Amino acid sequence: MTVLLWIVLPYCAFLSLVLGSLWRYRHDRFRPAGPGPDADRIEGYGATAFRFGVGLVLLARIVDVLAAGPHEHPDGIFYAAVIAAETIALPIAAAGAVMLFLPPTIAGTHPPAVTPLDRVTLPVLTAVVLSGVLVRFDPYSTADNYRAAETLFTWSRSLFTPHPNPDAIAHAPALYQFRALILLLLAAIWPYTRLAGIFAGPTVAWLARRRPQLTHLTVCPAERIRM
């Protein structure tokens, strides 16, 4: 069960992310479908906020993972910068996600624009944010006993080596295991939701303008606003 849950499942999630992204590119070039110009404007603001917030969170987490010791968080300015970045970025990313998902879900005028996976994505994102906050402020995680470094960081880094270490997360507290699983779920469903085009969409649109022969895609003004 340990191998299935903490080695096989993560690689299946990564495979879903890669293959799903390839499918989405071939299917619609990551172009969003929306209910109208007013919602386009709201979702455009949401996409910008979500990109900024998630980008800043990812940068902070990468610094945390790389600078943390085996049992301790980064020292001094690095740790202060990580905390400050996440404190600023998480509310911005959450607000962006609400603006992205709520208008089309409430309107319901274009059912194909909102899939069943879209409807569960906002709760999944909420669980990701809340679990991240709880892990960050775990009262039992101290400078010389940094639980995230001992569990999540050790396990996740090992997945990209020839020798994965499932025991690091298999013996972790339930909160850390839940966070690992919810992150895997988000990665697995990402290409099939409205989030798929948040980062890939602008890249494909830029390539379409620079190298039309590579993408065979014409980007219309409305799509530029949405993405």
N, C-alpha and C positions, 0 to 999 in steps of 0.2 A: 504493500500500500504506500509506503514511503517513496519508493522509486516511481510508482505510478503518479502520485499526487505532486511530487516536487521535482521530478525530472521529465517524465513523459508529458504531463499536462502543460508545463511551461513551453516545451518545444512545439507542442500542438498549437498553443496560442500564438507563438511566433510565426508558425507556418500559416495560420489563418490570417495573420496581419499581412504577411508578404503576398500570399496568393490572392487574398481578398483585394489588396491594393492593385495588383496586376489586373484582376478581373474588373475592378471599378474603372481603371484607366481605359481598358478596352471597351467597357460598356458605355460610359458617358463622359470620359475625360475629367472626372471629378466635378462635373458641372452640377450646381444645385438646382432644384425645382422649387418654385415659391409661389405663394398665393397672390402677390400683387406688389405694386410699387411702394405702397406705404410700409408693408411688412418688409420689403426689400431694404428699405432705409433702416428700419429697426434692426434687422438681422445683420446689416452691414456694420452698424456700430457694435453689435454683439460679437461679430467675427473679429473685429479689430481688438476689442477688449479681451476676448478669449485668447487670441494669439499672443498678445502682450503678456497676459497673466500666466498662461501656461509656459511660454518661453522663459519667463523670469523664474518660475518655479523649477523648471527643468534645469536651468543653469545653476540655481541654488543647490538642487539635489546632487548634481554632478560634482560640484565643489565639495559638498558634504561627503559623498562617497569616496572621492579621491583623497581628500585631506584627513579623513577620520582614521584613527589608529585602530588596531584590532579590538580594543575595548574602550576607547575614549573618543569623544567628539573633537573636531578641529580646535586648535588653540586660538585664543585672542580674537583678532580682527576677522579671521575667516568665519568663525562661528557666529560672531555678531552680524556679519554681512549676510550669512545664510538666514538667520532669524529675521532680520530686517526685510530681506527680499521676499521671503515667504509671507510675512505679515502684510506687505503691500500687495503682493501678486495674487494671493488666494481670493480675497474679496472681488478683485477685478475680474479674475477668471470666472468666478461663480456668477457674477452679474452678466458677463458675456454669454455664459451658457444659458441663463434664463432668457435673455433676449433672442438667442438662437432658436430655442426649442418651444417657448411658450406661445408666440404669435401663431405659427402654423398649426400647433396642436389645438389651440382654442378655436381658431377660425374654422378649421375642418372643411374648407371650401374646395380643397384640392387633395383628396385622400391619397393619391400616389406620392405626394410630397412628404407625407408623414407615415413612416413604416412602423410596424410593431416594435422593431428594435429601437427606433427613435424614441418611442414612448418609455422605454426602460433605461435609456441612456442617461437622462437627467437624474433619476435615483441612483444609478451607478456612479455618476460623477459626484453626487452628494456623499455617497459612501466613501469614495476615494478621498475627498476633502476632509471629511470628519475623521476618518481613520488616520490620515496624515497628521492632523492636529493632535489627536490623542497620542499617537506615537511620539510626536515631537515633545509633548509636555508630559510624558510618562513620569510619574513621581519616583518610580523605581529605577529610572535611567539617569545615572549621574555621570560626572566627568570621567571617573575611572571604571564605570560599569555602563557603557553606552550600548544599550540593548539593540538598537538599530544596527550598529556596526557589527555586533556579535551575531546577529541573526539575518536580517534582510540584506544587508550589504554583502556579507560573506557569501550567502547563498546566491544572490543575483550575480555577483561577479564570477562565481564559479561556473555558472551556466555558459559562460563564454570561454571556458577552458576545456581541455580534454578530460578533466576530472571534476565533474559536478559534485557539490557537497550538499546533499539533501538533508543531512543530519542537522545542519546549522539552523534550518527553519523547522524541521520536524519536531525539534525539542524546544521551540520558541513558545512564548506565551500566546494564547489564543488571539489576542489583538493583532499581533504581528503576522500570524498565519492568515487571519482574515484580510489584512491589508495586502498581503502577497496575492491571495486568490482574487480579490476585487480588482487589482491591477492587471492580473492575467485576463480576467473577463473583459475589462475595458480594451485591452490590446486585441483580443480575439474578435470583438464586435466592431471595432473602430472603422474598418473599411466599408462596412455595410450601413453606416449611419450618416447623418448630416455632417458629422465631424470630419468625415473623410476628406472633404475638400478644403478644410480650414487652412492647412499648410500646403497640401499638394496642389490645390486649385490654383493659387497664385503662381506657383512654379510652372505648371502646365500652361497657364495663360501666357506667362513670360516667354516660354519656349515657342508657343504658337506664333507670337509676334516676331521672335528672332529667327526661328527656324520652322516655318510653316510646313516644310516638307517632312519634318520629323514627327509632327503631331497630327497633321491633317485636321486641324481644328481652327475654326474661325471664332474669335472671341467677340461677342457683341457688347455694347456699352453697358447693358443691364447686368451682364455677368460680371463685368469688371467691378461694378458697384457692389454686387453681392459678395464677391470674393475678395 
